[in-house]
Amino acid sequence: MAKEFIPFGIRVNAVAPGVIETPFHERYSTEAQLKAQLATVPQGRLGVAEDCVGAFLFLACESLSGYIIGQTIEVNGGMLMP
């Protein structure tokens, strides 16, 4: 999509959140599942929705990210680090 839309001045990027504490997890995830996920997060805590805000604002701001196209920003407390 990024290659398809950039000729029209539309930048396509993504934010990929890790485990974010939301009503979804309150309803569908067990305490054991969340505890297992937490064990994989180097930062030592699950995320909250506010943790993603900076990435969204950065990508939405032309002056900060105007030359960033086709990228994914991981917001996961280090969960996917090698």
Order of alpha helices (4+ residues) and beta strands (2+ residues): alpha-beta-beta-alpha-alpha-beta-alpha-alpha-beta
